[in-house]
């Protein structure tokens, strides 16, 4: 019954209308990946600060101050880096497009031969190959797009740099704020702040990992556990460093 259902679903996914929708969706940029990566980094780095201050036995206000300073500064830094990455990709595509347009204009016969060899390598021969070459080179925009994708391996649809940066910053801030929430709750016993922060952080790691699994099409449970383990390892190291520094320099400096 399950196999029959899967086969029926597979056939439905390969009907003309479904294929058209899927291909159109594939050309659209998703910023969920930027948000997920920002969330993972935000949660890891902020809880690392909280764990380090807890391990060092520093006052609660130090954890809050350092946590928020890290949240804003690192969030902006990561967003700015992602903005520059996305902008560089756009600039690379624009430069490559200008070069290919010049090649098509100045040496059209050579560019036709490039198209011919590209599709010959895909297995096309004879009249079919020549029809493909003629069809592609009859449209200047299609010709240039083909050279960009087939010769240079570039994507034609790129994310907007400012949206990539905004998604990264939002993910970083939202997830990175969760480890600090127990320290901001009124009338909260100090002894419970770090344990609650650890629980909130673990839940965040696991949830963000599940989202990451959805983005990368990995098993969600496995992805959640992997992110939890990686984030937990980073937090454990920060906590251990805090204890080590406390034993080395004491708490008199604080």
CORZI-V706949 format. One record per pair of residues at least 12 apart in sequence whose C-alpha atoms are under 10 Angstrom apart, sorted by sequence separation. I is the first residue (numbers start at 1). J is the second residue. If there is no record, write none. Layout:
BEGIN
<<I:J> <I:J>>
END
This chain:
BEGIN
<<50:62> <51:63> <117:129> <181:193> <182:194> <208:220> <209:221> <210:222> <211:223> <212:224> <49:62> <50:63> <53:66> <116:129> <119:132> <120:133> <180:193> <182:195> <183:196> <207:220> <209:222> <210:223> <211:224> <213:226> <49:63> <50:64> <53:67> <115:129> <116:130> <119:133> <179:193> <180:194> <182:196> <183:197> <206:220> <207:221> <209:223> <210:224> <213:227> <49:64> <115:130> <116:131> <118:133> <179:194> <181:196> <182:197> <206:221> <208:223> <209:224> <210:225> <212:227> <47:63> <49:65> <50:66> <116:132> <117:133> <180:196> <181:197> <182:198> <206:222> <207:223> <208:224> <209:225> <210:226> <46:63> <49:66> <50:67> <115:132> <116:133> <179:196> <180:197> <182:199> <206:223> <207:224> <209:226> <210:227> <46:64> <49:67> <115:133> <116:134> <179:197> <180:198> <182:200> <205:223> <206:224> <207:225> <209:227> <48:67> <49:68> <114:133> <115:134> <178:197> <179:198> <181:200> <205:224> <206:225> <208:227> <209:228> <46:66> <47:67> <113:133> <116:136> <178:198> <179:199> <180:200> <204:224> <205:225> <206:226> <207:227> <208:228> <46:67> <49:70> <112:133> <115:136> <178:199> <179:200> <180:201> <203:224> <205:226> <206:227> <207:228> <45:67> <46:68> <49:71> <112:134> <115:137> <178:200> <179:201> <205:227> <206:228> <46:69> <178:201> <179:202> <202:225> <204:227> <205:228> <206:229> <46:70> <112:136> <177:201> <204:228> <205:229> <45:70> <46:71> <112:137> <175:200> <176:201> <178:203> <179:204> <202:227> <203:228> <205:230> <206:231> <45:71> <111:137> <175:201> <178:204> <202:228> <205:231> <201:228> <202:229> <204:231> <205:232> <42:70> <43:71> <46:74> <115:143> <118:146> <176:204> <42:71> <45:74> <108:137> <118:147> <175:204> <202:231> <42:72> <45:75> <175:205> <201:231> <202:232> <112:143> <115:146> <119:150> <201:232> <42:74> <111:143> <115:147> <118:150> <41:74> <42:75> <104:137> <111:144> <114:147> <118:151> <175:208> <41:75> <198:232> <201:235> <105:140> <115:150> <38:74> <39:75> <42:78> <104:140> <111:147> <114:150> <115:151> <38:75> <41:78> <114:151> <171:208> <198:235> <101:140> <104:143> <38:78> <101:141> <104:144> <37:78> <38:79> <103:144> <101:143> <102:144> <100:143> <101:144> <104:147> <35:79> <38:82> <97:141> <100:144> <101:145> <34:79> <99:144> <100:145> <98:144> <100:146> <101:147> <97:144> <100:147> <34:82> <96:144> <97:145> <100:148> <99:148> <97:147> <96:147> <97:148> <96:148> <93:148> <96:152> <96:154> <93:152> <97:156> <93:154> <92:154> <93:155> <94:156> <93:156> <93:157> <89:154> <90:155> <93:158> <89:155> <90:156> <90:157> <90:158> <89:158> <90:159> <89:159> <90:160> <87:158> <89:160> <90:161> <86:158> <87:159> <89:161> <86:159> <87:160> <88:161> <86:160> <87:161> <86:161> <87:162> <83:159> <85:161> <86:162> <83:160> <84:161> <86:163> <87:164> <83:161> <84:162> <86:164> <82:161> <83:162> <85:164> <86:165> <82:162> <83:163> <84:164> <85:165> <80:161> <82:163> <83:164> <84:165> <79:161> <80:162> <82:164> <83:165> <79:162> <82:165> <83:166> <79:163> <80:164> <81:165> <82:166> <79:164> <80:165> <82:167> <83:168> <79:165> <80:166> <82:168> <78:165> <79:166> <81:168> <82:169> <77:165> <79:167> <80:168> <76:165> <79:168> <80:169> <75:165> <76:166> <78:168> <79:169> <78:169> <79:170> <76:168> <77:169> <79:171> <75:168> <76:169> <79:172> <75:169> <76:170> <78:172> <74:169> <75:170> <75:171> <76:172> <72:169> <75:172> <76:173> <71:169> <74:172> <75:173> <74:173> <72:172> <71:172> <72:173> <75:176> <71:173> <71:174> <71:175> <72:176> <68:173> <71:176> <72:177> <70:176> <71:177> <68:176> <67:176> <68:177> <71:180> <67:177> <67:179> <68:180> <67:180> <64:180> <63:180> <64:181> <64:183> <63:183> <64:184> <61:183> <60:183> <61:184> <60:184> <42:168> <46:172> <38:165> <41:168> <42:169> <45:172> <46:173> <27:155> <29:157> <30:158> <31:159> <38:166> <39:167> <42:170> <43:171> <44:172> <51:179> <27:156> <28:157> <29:158> <30:159> <31:160> <34:163> <35:164> <38:167> <39:168> <42:171> <43:172> <46:175> <47:176> <50:179> <27:157> <28:158> <29:159> <34:164> <35:165> <37:167> <38:168> <39:169> <41:171> <42:172> <43:173> <46:176> <47:177> <49:179> <50:180> <60:190> <26:157> <27:158> <28:159> <29:160> <33:164> <34:165> <35:166> <36:167> <37:168> <38:169> <39:170> <40:171> <41:172> <42:173> <43:174> <44:175> <45:176> <46:177> <47:178> <48:179> <49:180> <59:190> <31:163> <32:164> <34:166> <35:167> <36:168> <37:169> <38:170> <39:171> <40:172> <41:173> <42:174> <43:175> <44:176> <46:178> <47:179> <30:163> <31:164> <34:167> <35:168> <38:171> <39:172> <42:175> <43:176> <46:179> <47:180> <50:183> <60:193> <30:164> <31:165> <33:167> <34:168> <35:169> <36:170> <37:171> <38:172> <39:173> <41:175> <42:176> <43:177> <45:179> <46:180> <60:194> <29:164> <31:166> <32:167> <33:168> <34:169> <35:170> <36:171> <37:172> <38:173> <39:174> <40:175> <41:176> <42:177> <43:178> <44:179> <31:167> <32:168> <34:170> <35:171> <36:172> <38:174> <39:175> <40:176> <42:178> <43:179> <30:167> <31:168> <34:171> <35:172> <38:175> <39:176> <42:179> <43:180> <33:171> <34:172> <35:173> <38:176> <39:177> <32:171> <35:174> <36:175> <54:193> <55:194> <35:175> <54:194> <53:194> <50:193> <51:194> <50:194> <51:195> <51:197> <47:194> <50:197> <51:198> <50:198> <47:197> <47:198> <47:200> <47:201> <46:201> <47:202> <43:200> <44:201> <43:201> <44:202> <43:202> <44:204> <43:204> <44:205> <43:205> <40:204> <41:205> <39:204> <40:205> <43:208> <39:205> <40:206> <40:207> <40:208> <39:208> <40:209> <38:208> <39:209> <37:208> <36:208> <37:209> <40:212> <35:208> <36:209> <39:212> <36:210> <37:211> <36:211> <37:212> <35:211> <36:212> <35:212> <36:213> <33:211> <32:211> <33:212> <36:215> <32:212> <33:214> <55:236> <32:214> <33:215> <55:237> <56:238> <32:215> <33:216> <44:227> <48:231> <51:234> <52:235> <55:238> <56:239> <31:215> <44:228> <47:231> <48:232> <51:235> <52:236> <54:238> <55:239> <56:240> <58:242> <30:215> <47:232> <48:233> <50:235> <51:236> <52:237> <53:238> <54:239> <55:240> <56:241> <57:242> <44:230> <45:231> <48:234> <49:235> <51:237> <52:238> <53:239> <54:240> <55:241> <56:242> <57:243> <40:227> <44:231> <47:234> <48:235> <51:238> <52:239> <55:242> <56:243> <40:228> <43:231> <44:232> <47:235> <48:236> <50:238> <51:239> <52:240> <53:241> <54:242> <55:243> <56:244> <57:245> <58:246> <44:233> <45:234> <46:235> <47:236> <48:237> <49:238> <50:239> <51:240> <52:241> <53:242> <54:243> <55:244> <56:245> <57:246> <40:230> <41:231> <44:234> <45:235> <48:238> <49:239> <51:241> <52:242> <53:243> <55:245> <56:246> <40:231> <44:235> <47:238> <48:239> <51:242> <52:243> <55:246> <56:247> <43:235> <47:239> <50:242> <51:243> <52:244> <62:254> <45:238> <49:242> <52:245> <53:246> <56:249> <57:250> <58:251> <48:242> <56:250> <57:251> <56:251> <59:254> <58:254> <57:254> <56:254>>
END
